[in-house]
Every structure is written in C-alpha cells, then in structure tokens.
Amino acid sequence: MKLPQMAVAVDLVVLTIIDGTLNLALVDRGIPPFKGSPALPGGFVLDDESVFDAALRELKEETGLDLNASHLEQLATFGDVDRDPRGRVVSVAYLVLAAELGALQAGSDASGARWHPIDQLPPLAFDHDTITAIGLERAKAKLEYTTIATRFCPPPFTMAELRSVYEAAWGIPLDARNFSRKVLGSPGFVVEDGIRAGGRGRPATLYRAGDALSLHPPIMRDPDLP
C-alpha cells in the first residue's frame, strides 16, 4: 500500500508571566505563507528526529529558548485538511509554562520574536488562534487541579507572588486570605523557605514548591467566569 503524502509539524504555546501579565511567545513569519504575520513558534519535523525533539529544536531556532524536556507537555494534534495552504500538514502542539524565560531572539525562518500579553493578541497565522485558545484553557484548568503554578515562580516566592500567577492566568482578583488558606490546606503544594525581610510592613514568609503534583482539594475558578 502506498503511503499518503503528508507532512508533520510542531507548534508551541509558550507562556510566562511578565510584570503580572500572562504573555505568549510569538514569532513573525519570515517566509510564505503568511509572511510577516505573527504565529506560534514551530515548524516541520525532520526525517531523522522525533516529534518531541523537533519541538525543542524549533523552539530554540525560532526564539532562542533552550529548554529541556521537563518544560514541554503535549497539548493536542491538529489535522484539518485545509489548515495549511501548502498541502496536508498535521501539527502536534506542545504547551510550555515557565518563569523568567527572558527576551526572545528570532532565528531560522522567523523574522522577529517577542512576548505578547494574552489579552492583546493579534490574529495569528494558520490555525494558531485555535491552538492558542486550547493551550490557554489547558493552562487555566491545570492551575485548578495541579501544582503547576509554582513553575511560574522562581524560588523562593511569597504567597502574594503565587497568587499573582492565578490572577494573571484567570484574569480575576482573588481574596488573599482565602487563597492562602487553600494553598496551605493542600498537602505538599508549598513548603516554607524562610522570611523575606526589608521594606515596609511585616516580613513575608517565603515558600518553594512541595513534592505534590496535584491539589487536594483543588483551587477552583468561579464557575460563572469564563
């Protein structure tokens, strides 16, 4: 049986928090199709590499981010017949959540690279609007049930800094006392790691990530909010 002609690509939804705002890594396409348009970093899988290795390579080539395997989580596969005007292309998307990733440096077939606040995103090339929306919802949902919020906080962090991760991702203010009670009531979420002195007011207790991967009980979003 003759195999069908089809290319495999990777796309990456890379999120970090900058100045209290959730940001997405975007590149400007340097080649057709959609030349000059903003897009997610990504590209085609080479014949001699795995899909996962292609994701790490494309991320480094197009944005300068040199991450390891622990940062990447497979998000979903996108295979609509007309998603790429060049022909049949199936894309495997990955989600990256991390703190202090630094400035982006464009390379390969990207003519530019930058962080962009998620509440001001421009229209993206291909079906990257859809991929981004699914990635954002995955990240928001994971904050409810997992300890992934600590990935956005370089240790040690304060309770206020951890709370700001949820507020930036969910786009809502959270009650400080109630949030602290929920965090400390979930075994293994955080571990005390000293005191941050100096400045005005009382010294702040510092924390680092605990050994738990899931939250019991979860920290839920208001079901009436988007």
BELVENBEL-V863484 format. One line per field, one symbol per residue. psi: psi as a letter, one per 30 degrees, with the letter a starting at -180 (. if undefined). A space follows every 50 residues. Layout:
BEGIN
psi->???
END
This chain:
BEGIN
psi->kkkljklklkkkjjklkkhgkklkkklkkflllhkfkklkkaakklfgll eeeeeeeeeeefffjillfffkkkdlkkgkegfkffajkkkjklkkjllh falkjkabgkflklkkkfghklkllbgfeeeeeeeeeeeeeffeflgfff ffjklllleeeeefeeeeefgkkkkeeeeeeeeffjkgelkkhakjllal akkkklllkagkflkjlljklkffl.
END
